[in-house]
Amino acid sequence: MYLFGGNGHCKVIVDIIKKSNEYTIEGIFDDNPKFNVIFDIPVFKTKDLDFFLDKQLIISIGNNNIRKKFSKKFSATYINAIHPNAIISNDVRINEGTVIMAGAILNASVTIGKHCIINTGAVIEHDCIIHDFVHVSPNSSLAGNVVVGEGTQIGIGASVIQGIQIGKWSTIGAGTVIIDDVPDFAVIVGNPGKIIKYNSIEND
C-alpha cells in the first residue's frame, strides 16, 4: 500500500499500519524536497502517482478539504488504517479511506464516512453518524445520536451533547461545548458554544 502526503499526520498513520501488521507500506507520495525517506519508507514525487493507482492508498493529509479534493482526483483503491488499541463495537460501519487512531472509542451502531480522521482518544457514542471528510480531534467526545456533516472539524477536547445535528464544513473550536444544533459553515467556540463567524463554502 501507499500513502499520499508526508506530514506529521502521515507519520501517525505509518505507526498505525506498522502496529496493525495488516499492510506493508511501499512508499509515500510528497513533493517536499526535504523528504526522501520518512522513517524507513521511500518518498516518491506525486507526478509518479498514476503508476501506482492500481495499488491500495490512504490520503495521509490532515486538511479535510484537501482530502476531499484528492479523493475525487485519484481513482485508487482506498483502505482504512485502524489502530489496534482503538475500541470499536462490532456493528460500527467505517467507510473507505478513514483513519482511527489509538485510544479512540466507537460505540454501538456508529457510522463513519469516507476519508475521516477519528483522532487519538476521541469518543463517539452510540448511533452517531459522521459524514465524509470529518476530523474528530483528540480527546473530543460526542454523545449518542449526534450527526456531523461533511467536512466538519471537531476541535481538540470539544464536547457535544446527545442528539445534536452539526452542519457541513463547520468548525467546532478546541474545548467548545455544543448544546444546540450547529448550522452549515459555522465557526463555534466557548462554553456554551456560540457562533463567531462562518467559513467560506468549500471548493468542489
MIMARVO-88475 format. One record per residue (C-alpha): residue in one letter; x, y negated, z negated. Coordinates in steps of 0.2 Angstrom, whole numbers, plus 5000, padded with zeros to 4 digits. Layout:
REM residues N
AXYZ/...
This chain:
REM residues 204
M500050005000/Y500549825002/L500249654993/F499849485001/G500649344990/G502149344980/N501749234965/G501549274946/H499849354949/C500749474961/K501949524948/V500549574936/I499749674950/V501349764953/D501449814935/I499649874935/I500049984951/K501550054943/K500750094927/S499250174936/N500350294947/E499050294960/Y499950204974/T501650164979/I501949984984/E502949975001/G503049795002/I502449614998/F502049485011/D502549305007/D503449165017/N504349085002/P506149085007/K506649114989/F505849284989/N506749434997/V506349564984/I505149554970/F505649674956/D506249814967/I504949784981/P505449714998/V504649555004/F504049535022/K503549375032/T501749355035/K501949355054/D502349535052/L500749575043/D499749635059/F500949785060/F500349845043/L498549815043/D498049995045/K498850015028/Q498049985011/L498149805004/I497749684989/I497749494991/S498849454976/I498349264976/G497549184961/N496649044970/N494849104973/N494649004989/I496249064997/R495749244993/K494149225002/K495049145017/F496249285020/S494949425016/K494049355031/K495649345042/F496349515039/S495449675044/A496449785031/T495849925020/Y495649835003/I495949934987/N495749894969/A497049884955/I496449934938/H497549934923/P497450104913/N497150004897/A495549924903/I493949994896/I492650024909/S490950104907/N490650254919/D489250164928/V490150004932/R490249964950/I491849874956/N491949824975/E493549814986/G495049704983/T494649674964/V495949674950/I495549724932/M496949684920/A497549754904/G496349754889/A494849704899/I493149774894/L491749804906/N490149874898/A488649974905/S487949934922/V489149794926/T489349754945/I490949664950/G491049594968/K492449594981/H494149514978/C493849464960/I495049444946/I494549514929/N495949454918/T496849514903/G495649544888/A494149474897/V492449544890/I491049574902/E489549644893/H488049754900/D487149714916/C488249564921/I488349534939/I489949454945/H489949404963/D491349394976/F492949294973/V492649254955/H494049244942/V493649284924/S495149214915/P496049294900/N495049314883/S493449244890/S491849334886/L490149354895/A488649414885/G487449534893/N486449494909/V487549354914/V487649314933/V489149224940/G489049154958/E490349174972/G492049094969/T491749034951/Q493149014939/I492849054921/G494248974911/I495349054898/G494449084881/A492749024888/S491149104881/V489449124890/I487849174880/Q486649314886/G485549294902/I486449144909/Q486549104928/I488149024934/G488148954951/K489348974965/W491048894966/S490848814949/T492248794936/I492048834918/G493448744908/A494548834895/G493648864879/T492048804885/V490448874878/I489048894890/I487248894883/D486248834898/D486248884916/V487548814927/P487248734945/D488248774960/F489948674961/A489848604943/V491348574933/I490948604914/V491948584899/G491648574880/N490548654866/P489248654871/G489748644889/K489248484899/I489448444917/I490848314920/K490948324939/Y490648434954/N491848524965/S491948504984/I490948634994/E492148774998/N492948795016/D492248935025/
